[in-house]
Amino acid sequence: MSAHLIFEHAPLGAIIAWSDGRPCPSEHLDHHTAWKRNNASGRLVRKTDRSVMGQASMPVSFKVRIGGNGSNGDTNSITLPIHSGLRFRIVERLPVGFVRILEQVGDALELLISPPPATTRKSGSATSEQGRWFSQR
């Protein structure tokens, strides 16, 4: 699906994946870093409508949080414009009943708290797993 469809239909908190369709180059090549940026997945945390700042026009875009890619397991984020030529898909939606905690950022809302990985949610009861996850933060 296109970036525009992700912007329109994917809820905040959904895990989305994107690809430029190219095969992965060898890791020792300089192109590998650029390939990883265009072929990844992450949690959708913000959708931003077109805005104007002074004389500059900011395109419609969305922000994706990519977990564990920074140093010491920190998260990184990437902002993708909807006119991107990348292909997208929704990998996972938030579980039913999950409460999202949002922050107002300008005219947009940004997801602050995201659920634990699906593997954590599948073991044990949902209530005890979510309680443990929130108590760790």
N, CA, C and O atoms as a GROMACS GRO file, in nm:
protein
  548
    1MET      N    1   0.084  -0.117   0.000
    1MET     CA    2   0.000   0.000   0.000
    1MET      C    3   0.089   0.124   0.000
    1MET      O    4   0.208   0.116   0.031
    2SER      N    5   0.032   0.235  -0.034
    2SER     CA    6   0.109   0.359  -0.043
    2SER      C    7   0.121   0.427   0.094
    2SER      O    8   0.051   0.391   0.188
    3ALA      N    9   0.210   0.524   0.102
    3ALA     CA   10   0.226   0.602   0.225
    3ALA      C   11   0.098   0.679   0.255
    3ALA      O   12   0.062   0.698   0.372
    4HIS      N   13   0.029   0.724   0.150
    4HIS     CA   14  -0.097   0.796   0.169
    4HIS      C   15  -0.200   0.708   0.238
    4HIS      O   16  -0.272   0.754   0.327
    5LEU      N   17  -0.210   0.580   0.198
    5LEU     CA   18  -0.304   0.489   0.262
    5LEU      C   19  -0.266   0.460   0.407
    5LEU      O   20  -0.354   0.446   0.492
    6ILE      N   21  -0.137   0.452   0.436
    6ILE     CA   22  -0.093   0.436   0.575
    6ILE      C   23  -0.138   0.557   0.656
    6ILE      O   24  -0.191   0.542   0.766
    7PHE      N   25  -0.117   0.677   0.603
    7PHE     CA   26  -0.155   0.800   0.671
    7PHE      C   27  -0.305   0.801   0.699
    7PHE      O   28  -0.348   0.840   0.808
    8GLU      N   29  -0.384   0.757   0.602
    8GLU     CA   30  -0.530   0.760   0.615
    8GLU      C   31  -0.585   0.649   0.705
    8GLU      O   32  -0.682   0.672   0.778
    9HIS      N   33  -0.526   0.527   0.701
    9HIS     CA   34  -0.591   0.412   0.762
    9HIS      C   35  -0.519   0.348   0.881
    9HIS      O   36  -0.584   0.280   0.961
   10ALA      N   37  -0.390   0.365   0.895
   10ALA     CA   38  -0.318   0.301   1.005
   10ALA      C   39  -0.337   0.383   1.133
   10ALA      O   40  -0.314   0.504   1.132
   11PRO      N   41  -0.378   0.319   1.242
   11PRO     CA   42  -0.394   0.392   1.368
   11PRO      C   43  -0.259   0.418   1.435
   11PRO      O   44  -0.164   0.344   1.415
   12LEU      N   45  -0.253   0.524   1.515
   12LEU     CA   46  -0.132   0.548   1.594
   12LEU      C   47  -0.108   0.424   1.680
   12LEU      O   48  -0.200   0.370   1.739
   13GLY      N   49   0.016   0.382   1.685
   13GLY     CA   50   0.053   0.263   1.762
   13GLY      C   51   0.071   0.140   1.676
   13GLY      O   52   0.130   0.042   1.720
   14ALA      N   53   0.021   0.144   1.553
   14ALA     CA   54   0.037   0.028   1.464
   14ALA      C   55   0.183   0.012   1.425
   14ALA      O   56   0.255   0.111   1.412
   15ILE      N   57   0.226  -0.111   1.407
   15ILE     CA   58   0.360  -0.136   1.353
   15ILE      C   59   0.345  -0.143   1.202
   15ILE      O   60   0.264  -0.219   1.149
   16ILE      N   61   0.424  -0.061   1.134
   16ILE     CA   62   0.422  -0.061   0.988
   16ILE      C   63   0.561  -0.096   0.935
   16ILE      O   64   0.662  -0.070   1.000
   17ALA      N   65   0.563  -0.153   0.818
   17ALA     CA   66   0.689  -0.187   0.751
   17ALA      C   67   0.689  -0.120   0.615
   17ALA      O   68   0.583  -0.099   0.555
   18TRP      N   69   0.807  -0.085   0.567
   18TRP     CA   70   0.818  -0.022   0.436
   18TRP      C   71   0.939  -0.077   0.363
   18TRP      O   72   1.035  -0.126   0.423
   19SER      N   73   0.932  -0.068   0.231
   19SER     CA   74   1.040  -0.121   0.147
   19SER      C   75   1.046  -0.045   0.016
   19SER      O   76   0.944   0.003  -0.036
   20ASP      N   77   1.168  -0.034  -0.037
   20ASP     CA   78   1.184   0.023  -0.170
   20ASP      C   79   1.191  -0.086  -0.277
   20ASP      O   80   1.203  -0.056  -0.396
   21GLY      N   81   1.184  -0.212  -0.235
   21GLY     CA   82   1.180  -0.324  -0.328
   21GLY      C   83   1.316  -0.373  -0.374
   21GLY      O   84   1.325  -0.472  -0.447
   22ARG      N   85   1.424  -0.306  -0.333
   22ARG     CA   86   1.557  -0.350  -0.374
   22ARG      C   87   1.609  -0.459  -0.281
   22ARG      O   88   1.578  -0.458  -0.162
   23PRO      N   89   1.687  -0.555  -0.334
   23PRO     CA   90   1.746  -0.658  -0.247
   23PRO      C   91   1.852  -0.596  -0.156
   23PRO      O   92   1.911  -0.493  -0.188
   24CYS      N   93   1.876  -0.660  -0.043
   24CYS     CA   94   1.973  -0.611   0.055
   24CYS      C   95   2.115  -0.625   0.002
   24CYS      O   96   2.156  -0.734  -0.038
   25PRO      N   97   2.193  -0.514   0.002
   25PRO     CA   98   2.333  -0.524  -0.038
   25PRO      C   99   2.417  -0.584   0.074
   25PRO      O  100   2.369  -0.599   0.186
   26SER      N  101   2.540  -0.619   0.045
   26SER     CA  102   2.631  -0.670   0.148
   26SER      C  103   2.649  -0.566   0.256
   26SER      O  104   2.649  -0.446   0.228
   27GLU      N  105   2.664  -0.611   0.381
   27GLU     CA  106   2.674  -0.517   0.493
   27GLU      C  107   2.798  -0.430   0.487
   27GLU      O  108   2.798  -0.321   0.545
   28HIS      N  109   2.904  -0.472   0.418
   28HIS     CA  110   3.026  -0.392   0.416
   28HIS      C  111   3.019  -0.279   0.314
   28HIS      O  112   3.109  -0.195   0.311
   29LEU      N  113   2.916  -0.274   0.232
   29LEU     CA  114   2.903  -0.166   0.135
   29LEU      C  115   2.840  -0.043   0.199
   29LEU      O  116   2.761  -0.054   0.292
   30ASP      N  117   2.876   0.075   0.147
   30ASP     CA  118   2.820   0.200   0.198
   30ASP      C  119   2.669   0.209   0.175
   30ASP      O  120   2.600   0.281   0.246
   31HIS      N  121   2.619   0.138   0.076
   31HIS     CA  122   2.477   0.144   0.042
   31HIS      C  123   2.389   0.075   0.146
   31HIS      O  124   2.267   0.094   0.146
   32HIS      N  125   2.447  -0.005   0.233
   32HIS     CA  126   2.369  -0.083   0.329
   32HIS      C  127   2.291   0.008   0.425
   32HIS      O  128   2.176  -0.022   0.457
   33THR      N  129   2.352   0.116   0.472
   33THR     CA  130   2.285   0.208   0.565
   33THR      C  131   2.164   0.272   0.498
   33THR      O  132   2.057   0.280   0.558
   34ALA      N  133   2.180   0.318   0.375
   34ALA     CA  134   2.068   0.378   0.302
   34ALA      C  135   1.960   0.273   0.276
   34ALA      O  136   1.841   0.305   0.283
   35TRP      N  137   1.999   0.150   0.248
   35TRP     CA  138   1.902   0.044   0.224
   35TRP      C  139   1.820   0.018   0.351
   35TRP      O  140   1.698  -0.001   0.344
   36LYS      N  141   1.887   0.017   0.467
   36LYS     CA  142   1.818  -0.009   0.593
   36LYS      C  143   1.716   0.101   0.624
   36LYS      O  144   1.612   0.073   0.684
   37ARG      N  145   1.745   0.224   0.585
   37ARG     CA  146   1.649   0.333   0.607
   37ARG      C  147   1.524   0.314   0.521
   37ARG      O  148   1.413   0.345   0.565
   38ASN      N  149   1.541   0.262   0.401
   38ASN     CA  150   1.430   0.244   0.308
   38ASN      C  151   1.364   0.107   0.317
   38ASN      O  152   1.270   0.080   0.243
   39ASN      N  153   1.412   0.021   0.404
   39ASN     CA  154   1.358  -0.114   0.420
   39ASN      C  155   1.360  -0.149   0.568
   39ASN      O  156   1.454  -0.212   0.616
   40ALA      N  157   1.256  -0.107   0.639
   40ALA     CA  158   1.254  -0.124   0.785
   40ALA      C  159   1.111  -0.135   0.834
   40ALA      O  160   1.017  -0.143   0.756
   41SER      N  161   1.097  -0.134   0.966
   41SER     CA  162   0.964  -0.131   1.027
   41SER      C  163   0.973  -0.056   1.159
   41SER      O  164   1.081  -0.042   1.216
   42GLY      N  165   0.860  -0.009   1.206
   42GLY     CA  166   0.856   0.063   1.332
   42GLY      C  167   0.714   0.095   1.372
   42GLY      O  168   0.619   0.061   1.300
   43ARG      N  169   0.698   0.160   1.487
   43ARG     CA  170   0.566   0.192   1.540
   43ARG      C  171   0.527   0.333   1.498
   43ARG      O  172   0.603   0.428   1.517
   44LEU      N  173   0.408   0.346   1.441
   44LEU     CA  174   0.355   0.476   1.397
   44LEU      C  175   0.321   0.560   1.520
   44LEU      O  176   0.234   0.522   1.599
   45VAL      N  177   0.388   0.674   1.536
   45VAL     CA  178   0.368   0.755   1.656
   45VAL      C  179   0.310   0.893   1.630
   45VAL      O  180   0.259   0.957   1.722
   46ARG      N  181   0.315   0.942   1.505
   46ARG     CA  182   0.258   1.074   1.477
   46ARG      C  183   0.220   1.086   1.330
   46ARG      O  184   0.289   1.033   1.242
   47LYS      N  185   0.109   1.155   1.304
   47LYS     CA  186   0.066   1.190   1.169
   47LYS      C  187   0.057   1.341   1.165
   47LYS      O  188  -0.008   1.402   1.250
   48THR      N  189   0.120   1.403   1.067
   48THR     CA  190   0.124   1.548   1.059
   48THR      C  191   0.064   1.594   0.927
   48THR      O  192   0.113   1.558   0.820
   49ASP      N  193  -0.042   1.675   0.935
   49ASP     CA  194  -0.102   1.732   0.814
   49ASP      C  195  -0.009   1.838   0.757
   49ASP      O  196   0.083   1.884   0.825
   50ARG      N  197  -0.033   1.878   0.633
   50ARG     CA  198   0.046   1.983   0.568
   50ARG      C  199   0.039   2.109   0.654
   50ARG      O  200  -0.067   2.146   0.704
   51SER      N  201   0.152   2.173   0.669
   51SER     CA  202   0.156   2.297   0.747
   51SER      C  203   0.250   2.396   0.680
   51SER      O  204   0.334   2.359   0.599
   52VAL      N  205   0.233   2.521   0.716
   52VAL     CA  206   0.317   2.628   0.662
   52VAL      C  207   0.387   2.695   0.779
   52VAL      O  208   0.323   2.736   0.876
   53MET      N  209   0.520   2.706   0.769
   53MET     CA  210   0.599   2.773   0.871
   53MET      C  211   0.673   2.887   0.802
   53MET      O  212   0.770   2.865   0.730
   54GLY      N  213   0.625   3.009   0.825
   54GLY     CA  214   0.683   3.123   0.755
   54GLY      C  215   0.653   3.109   0.607
   54GLY      O  216   0.536   3.106   0.567
   55GLN      N  217   0.757   3.102   0.525
   55GLN     CA  218   0.737   3.084   0.381
   55GLN      C  219   0.763   2.942   0.336
   55GLN      O  220   0.753   2.910   0.218
   56ALA      N  221   0.797   2.854   0.432
   56ALA     CA  222   0.823   2.714   0.399
   56ALA      C  223   0.697   2.631   0.418
   56ALA      O  224   0.622   2.650   0.514
   57SER      N  225   0.675   2.540   0.326
   57SER     CA  226   0.560   2.450   0.335
   57SER      C  227   0.610   2.311   0.376
   57SER      O  228   0.700   2.256   0.312
   58MET      N  229   0.552   2.256   0.481
   58MET     CA  230   0.589   2.123   0.529
   58MET      C  231   0.488   2.023   0.473
   58MET      O  232   0.368   2.043   0.489
   59PRO      N  233   0.534   1.917   0.408
   59PRO     CA  234   0.441   1.821   0.348
   59PRO      C  235   0.373   1.732   0.453
   59PRO      O  236   0.419   1.722   0.567
   60VAL      N  237   0.265   1.670   0.412
   60VAL     CA  238   0.198   1.572   0.497
   60VAL      C  239   0.297   1.458   0.522
   60VAL      O  240   0.362   1.411   0.428
   61SER      N  241   0.309   1.415   0.647
   61SER     CA  242   0.408   1.311   0.679
   61SER      C  243   0.363   1.234   0.801
   61SER      O  244   0.264   1.269   0.866
   62PHE      N  245   0.436   1.129   0.832
   62PHE     CA  246   0.413   1.056   0.956
   62PHE      C  247   0.547   1.017   1.015
   62PHE      O  248   0.646   1.001   0.944
   63LYS      N  249   0.547   1.001   1.147
   63LYS     CA  250   0.669   0.969   1.222
   63LYS      C  251   0.659   0.827   1.274
   63LYS      O  252   0.556   0.786   1.327
   64VAL      N  253   0.767   0.752   1.257
   64VAL     CA  254   0.772   0.613   1.299
   64VAL      C  255   0.887   0.597   1.398
   64VAL      O  256   0.998   0.644   1.373
   65ARG      N  257   0.860   0.531   1.510
   65ARG     CA  258   0.963   0.503   1.610
   65ARG      C  259   1.020   0.364   1.581
   65ARG      O  260   0.946   0.266   1.571
   66ILE      N  261   1.151   0.359   1.569
   66ILE     CA  262   1.220   0.233   1.540
   66ILE      C  263   1.295   0.195   1.667
   66ILE      O  264   1.393   0.260   1.703
   67GLY      N  265   1.250   0.091   1.735
   67GLY     CA  266   1.305   0.054   1.865
   67GLY      C  267   1.434  -0.024   1.856
   67GLY      O  268   1.455  -0.102   1.763
   68GLY      N  269   1.521   0.000   1.953
   68GLY     CA  270   1.642  -0.078   1.967
   68GLY      C  271   1.750  -0.052   1.865
   68GLY      O  272   1.848  -0.126   1.860
   69ASN      N  273   1.738   0.051   1.783
   69ASN     CA  274   1.839   0.076   1.681
   69ASN      C  275   1.944   0.178   1.726
   69ASN      O  276   2.046   0.194   1.660
   70GLY      N  277   1.918   0.244   1.836
   70GLY     CA  278   2.016   0.340   1.885
   70GLY      C  279   2.113   0.273   1.981
   70GLY      O  280   2.103   0.153   2.007
   71SER      N  281   2.206   0.351   2.035
   71SER     CA  282   2.300   0.294   2.130
   71SER      C  283   2.227   0.258   2.259
   71SER      O  284   2.132   0.326   2.298
   72ASN      N  285   2.270   0.151   2.324
   72ASN     CA  286   2.211   0.104   2.450
   72ASN      C  287   2.062   0.074   2.439
   72ASN      O  288   1.989   0.089   2.537
   73GLY      N  289   2.014   0.032   2.321
   73GLY     CA  290   1.874  -0.003   2.305
   73GLY      C  291   1.780   0.117   2.294
   73GLY      O  292   1.658   0.100   2.298
   74ASP      N  293   1.835   0.237   2.279
   74ASP     CA  294   1.752   0.356   2.263
   74ASP      C  295   1.672   0.345   2.134
   74ASP      O  296   1.705   0.267   2.045
   75THR      N  297   1.566   0.424   2.126
   75THR     CA  298   1.486   0.424   2.005
   75THR      C  299   1.524   0.541   1.916
   75THR      O  300   1.565   0.647   1.964
   76ASN      N  301   1.510   0.519   1.789
   76ASN     CA  302   1.528   0.624   1.690
   76ASN      C  303   1.394   0.647   1.625
   76ASN      O  304   1.305   0.562   1.634
   77SER      N  305   1.377   0.760   1.559
   77SER     CA  306   1.255   0.782   1.484
   77SER      C  307   1.289   0.839   1.348
   77SER      O  308   1.394   0.901   1.328
   78ILE      N  309   1.197   0.818   1.257
   78ILE     CA  310   1.215   0.864   1.120
   78ILE      C  311   1.084   0.926   1.075
   78ILE      O  312   0.977   0.873   1.106
   79THR      N  313   1.091   1.036   1.003
   79THR     CA  314   0.972   1.100   0.949
   79THR      C  315   0.967   1.072   0.800
   79THR      O  316   1.063   1.097   0.727
   80LEU      N  317   0.854   1.018   0.755
   80LEU     CA  318   0.838   0.980   0.615
   80LEU      C  319   0.728   1.064   0.551
   80LEU      O  320   0.617   1.070   0.604
   81PRO      N  321   0.757   1.130   0.437
   81PRO     CA  322   0.653   1.206   0.367
   81PRO      C  323   0.558   1.111   0.294
   81PRO      O  324   0.598   1.001   0.256
   82ILE      N  325   0.432   1.153   0.274
   82ILE     CA  326   0.339   1.062   0.208
   82ILE      C  327   0.362   1.055   0.058
   82ILE      O  328   0.305   0.968  -0.008
   83HIS      N  329   0.443   1.143   0.002
   83HIS     CA  330   0.471   1.132  -0.141
   83HIS      C  331   0.592   1.041  -0.166
   83HIS      O  332   0.651   1.043  -0.274
   84SER      N  333   0.627   0.963  -0.067
   84SER     CA  334   0.738   0.869  -0.077
   84SER      C  335   0.704   0.760  -0.178
   84SER      O  336   0.589   0.720  -0.191
   85GLY      N  337   0.805   0.712  -0.250
   85GLY     CA  338   0.786   0.603  -0.345
   85GLY      C  339   0.795   0.466  -0.280
   85GLY      O  340   0.791   0.364  -0.349
   86LEU      N  341   0.808   0.461  -0.148
   86LEU     CA  342   0.819   0.335  -0.076
   86LEU      C  343   0.684   0.263  -0.072
   86LEU      O  344   0.579   0.326  -0.082
   87ARG      N  345   0.689   0.132  -0.056
   87ARG     CA  346   0.568   0.051  -0.038
   87ARG      C  347   0.555   0.015   0.109
   87ARG      O  348   0.654  -0.018   0.174
   88PHE      N  349   0.433   0.022   0.162
   88PHE     CA  350   0.408   0.004   0.304
   88PHE      C  351   0.310  -0.110   0.328
   88PHE      O  352   0.234  -0.150   0.239
   89ARG      N  353   0.312  -0.161   0.453
   89ARG     CA  354   0.210  -0.255   0.497
   89ARG      C  355   0.196  -0.241   0.648
   89ARG      O  356   0.290  -0.203   0.717
   90ILE      N  357   0.076  -0.272   0.696
   90ILE     CA  358   0.051  -0.272   0.840
   90ILE      C  359   0.085  -0.411   0.890
   90ILE      O  360   0.024  -0.509   0.847
   91VAL      N  361   0.182  -0.421   0.980
   91VAL     CA  362   0.227  -0.549   1.033
   91VAL      C  363   0.141  -0.591   1.152
   91VAL      O  364   0.103  -0.707   1.163
   92GLU      N  365   0.111  -0.496   1.240
   92GLU     CA  366   0.037  -0.526   1.363
   92GLU      C  367  -0.037  -0.402   1.409
   92GLU      O  368   0.017  -0.291   1.404
   93ARG      N  369  -0.158  -0.421   1.453
   93ARG     CA  370  -0.235  -0.312   1.513
   93ARG      C  371  -0.228  -0.325   1.665
   93ARG      O  372  -0.194  -0.431   1.717
   94LEU      N  373  -0.260  -0.217   1.735
   94LEU     CA  374  -0.262  -0.224   1.881
   94LEU      C  375  -0.366  -0.326   1.926
   94LEU      O  376  -0.468  -0.343   1.859
   95PRO      N  377  -0.342  -0.394   2.037
   95PRO     CA  378  -0.440  -0.489   2.087
   95PRO      C  379  -0.569  -0.417   2.128
   95PRO      O  380  -0.566  -0.301   2.170
   96VAL      N  381  -0.680  -0.486   2.116
   96VAL     CA  382  -0.809  -0.431   2.156
   96VAL      C  383  -0.803  -0.395   2.304
   96VAL      O  384  -0.758  -0.475   2.386
   97GLY      N  385  -0.849  -0.275   2.337
   97GLY     CA  386  -0.854  -0.231   2.476
   97GLY      C  387  -0.726  -0.164   2.524
   97GLY      O  388  -0.722  -0.116   2.638
   98PHE      N  389  -0.622  -0.158   2.442
   98PHE     CA  390  -0.500  -0.092   2.485
   98PHE      C  391  -0.523   0.059   2.492
   98PHE      O  392  -0.580   0.116   2.399
   99VAL      N  393  -0.481   0.121   2.598
   99VAL     CA  394  -0.497   0.264   2.616
   99VAL      C  395  -0.372   0.335   2.564
   99VAL      O  396  -0.261   0.307   2.609
  100ARG      N  397  -0.391   0.425   2.470
  100ARG     CA  398  -0.279   0.502   2.415
  100ARG      C  399  -0.262   0.631   2.495
  100ARG      O  400  -0.360   0.696   2.529
  101ILE      N  401  -0.139   0.667   2.524
  101ILE     CA  402  -0.110   0.793   2.591
  101ILE      C  403  -0.047   0.884   2.487
  101ILE      O  404   0.058   0.853   2.430
  102LEU      N  405  -0.116   0.997   2.462
  102LEU     CA  406  -0.077   1.088   2.355
  102LEU      C  407  -0.035   1.223   2.411
  102LEU      O  408  -0.076   1.263   2.520
  103GLU      N  409   0.047   1.293   2.334
  103GLU     CA  410   0.089   1.429   2.368
  103GLU      C  411   0.060   1.518   2.249
  103GLU      O  412   0.082   1.479   2.134
  104GLN      N  413   0.010   1.639   2.275
  104GLN     CA  414  -0.015   1.736   2.170
  104GLN      C  415   0.119   1.798   2.128
  104GLN      O  416   0.189   1.856   2.211
  105VAL      N  417   0.154   1.785   1.999
  105VAL     CA  418   0.277   1.842   1.946
  105VAL      C  419   0.236   1.930   1.829
  105VAL      O  420   0.212   1.882   1.719
  106GLY      N  421   0.228   2.061   1.854
  106GLY     CA  422   0.177   2.151   1.751
  106GLY      C  423   0.031   2.117   1.724
  106GLY      O  424  -0.050   2.114   1.817
  107ASP      N  425  -0.002   2.091   1.597
  107ASP     CA  426  -0.138   2.053   1.562
  107ASP      C  427  -0.158   1.902   1.560
  107ASP      O  428  -0.268   1.854   1.535
  108ALA      N  429  -0.053   1.826   1.587
  108ALA     CA  430  -0.060   1.680   1.578
  108ALA      C  431  -0.056   1.617   1.716
  108ALA      O  432  -0.017   1.680   1.814
  109LEU      N  433  -0.098   1.491   1.723
  109LEU     CA  434  -0.086   1.410   1.844
  109LEU      C  435   0.026   1.310   1.824
  109LEU      O  436   0.040   1.252   1.717
  110GLU      N  437   0.106   1.290   1.929
  110GLU     CA  438   0.216   1.193   1.922
  110GLU      C  439   0.197   1.088   2.031
  110GLU      O  440   0.168   1.121   2.146
  111LEU      N  441   0.213   0.962   1.993
  111LEU     CA  442   0.202   0.852   2.085
  111LEU      C  443   0.325   0.850   2.176
  111LEU      O  444   0.438   0.847   2.128
  112LEU      N  445   0.303   0.853   2.308
  112LEU     CA  446   0.414   0.850   2.403
  112LEU      C  447   0.442   0.710   2.452
  112LEU      O  448   0.559   0.672   2.464
  113ILE      N  449   0.338   0.633   2.482
  113ILE     CA  450   0.355   0.499   2.536
  113ILE      C  451   0.307   0.400   2.434
  113ILE      O  452   0.196   0.411   2.383
  114SER      N  453   0.392   0.304   2.403
  114SER     CA  454   0.352   0.199   2.310
  114SER      C  455   0.354   0.066   2.382
  114SER      O  456   0.422   0.050   2.483
  115PRO      N  457   0.279  -0.030   2.330
  115PRO     CA  458   0.269  -0.159   2.398
  115PRO      C  459   0.397  -0.239   2.387
  115PRO      O  460   0.483  -0.209   2.304
  116PRO      N  461   0.411  -0.341   2.470
  116PRO     CA  462   0.527  -0.430   2.460
  116PRO      C  463   0.518  -0.511   2.332
  116PRO      O  464   0.412  -0.517   2.270
  117PRO      N  465   0.628  -0.574   2.290
  117PRO     CA  466   0.623  -0.657   2.170
  117PRO      C  467   0.518  -0.767   2.183
  117PRO      O  468   0.482  -0.807   2.293
  118ALA      N  469   0.468  -0.814   2.068
  118ALA     CA  470   0.361  -0.914   2.066
  118ALA      C  471   0.401  -1.040   2.140
  118ALA      O  472   0.314  -1.104   2.200
  119THR      N  473   0.527  -1.078   2.138
  119THR     CA  474   0.570  -1.201   2.205
  119THR      C  475   0.549  -1.190   2.355
  119THR      O  476   0.518  -1.290   2.420
  120THR      N  477   0.566  -1.070   2.412
  120THR     CA  478   0.545  -1.050   2.554
  120THR      C  479   0.396  -1.058   2.587
  120THR      O  480   0.358  -1.116   2.688
  121ARG      N  481   0.312  -0.999   2.501
  121ARG     CA  482   0.168  -0.999   2.526
  121ARG      C  483   0.107  -1.138   2.518
  121ARG      O  484   0.010  -1.166   2.588
  122LYS      N  485   0.162  -1.226   2.436
  122LYS     CA  486   0.102  -1.356   2.413
  122LYS      C  487   0.121  -1.450   2.532
  122LYS      O  488   0.042  -1.542   2.549
  123SER      N  489   0.223  -1.428   2.614
  123SER     CA  490   0.245  -1.518   2.728
  123SER      C  491   0.176  -1.462   2.851
  123SER      O  492   0.184  -1.342   2.878
  124GLY      N  493   0.109  -1.547   2.926
  124GLY     CA  494   0.042  -1.504   3.049
  124GLY      C  495  -0.082  -1.424   3.020
  124GLY      O  496  -0.124  -1.412   2.905
  125SER      N  497  -0.141  -1.370   3.125
  125SER     CA  498  -0.262  -1.291   3.106
  125SER      C  499  -0.227  -1.151   3.062
  125SER      O  500  -0.121  -1.099   3.097
  126ALA      N  501  -0.315  -1.090   2.986
  126ALA     CA  502  -0.289  -0.956   2.933
  126ALA      C  503  -0.274  -0.855   3.046
  126ALA      O  504  -0.189  -0.767   3.038
  127THR      N  505  -0.356  -0.867   3.150
  127THR     CA  506  -0.353  -0.771   3.260
  127THR      C  507  -0.219  -0.776   3.333
  127THR      O  508  -0.159  -0.671   3.360
  128SER      N  509  -0.171  -0.896   3.366
  128SER     CA  510  -0.045  -0.905   3.440
  128SER      C  511   0.073  -0.862   3.354
  128SER      O  512   0.166  -0.800   3.404
  129GLU      N  513   0.069  -0.893   3.224
  129GLU     CA  514   0.179  -0.853   3.135
  129GLU      C  515   0.182  -0.701   3.120
  129GLU      O  516   0.289  -0.641   3.126
  130GLN      N  517   0.065  -0.638   3.101
  130GLN     CA  518   0.063  -0.494   3.087
  130GLN      C  519   0.104  -0.427   3.217
  130GLN      O  520   0.174  -0.326   3.215
  131GLY      N  521   0.062  -0.483   3.330
  131GLY     CA  522   0.100  -0.426   3.460
  131GLY      C  523   0.250  -0.429   3.479
  131GLY      O  524   0.309  -0.332   3.526
  132ARG      N  525   0.312  -0.540   3.444
  132ARG     CA  526   0.458  -0.550   3.454
  132ARG      C  527   0.525  -0.451   3.361
  132ARG      O  528   0.623  -0.387   3.398
  133TRP      N  529   0.472  -0.437   3.239
  133TRP     CA  530   0.533  -0.348   3.142
  133TRP      C  531   0.526  -0.203   3.192
  133TRP      O  532   0.626  -0.131   3.185
  134PHE      N  533   0.410  -0.160   3.243
  134PHE     CA  534   0.397  -0.023   3.290
  134PHE      C  535   0.481   0.000   3.415
  134PHE      O  536   0.534   0.110   3.432
  135SER      N  537   0.496  -0.099   3.501
  135SER     CA  538   0.574  -0.079   3.623
  135SER      C  539   0.723  -0.068   3.594
  135SER      O  540   0.798  -0.017   3.677
  136GLN      N  541   0.767  -0.116   3.478
  136GLN     CA  542   0.909  -0.107   3.442
  136GLN      C  543   0.944   0.031   3.391
  136GLN      O  544   1.062   0.066   3.389
  137ARG      N  545   0.849   0.110   3.351
  137ARG     CA  546   0.877   0.241   3.290
  137ARG      C  547   0.891   0.348   3.395
  137ARG      O  548   0.914   0.464   3.361
   0.00000   0.00000   0.00000
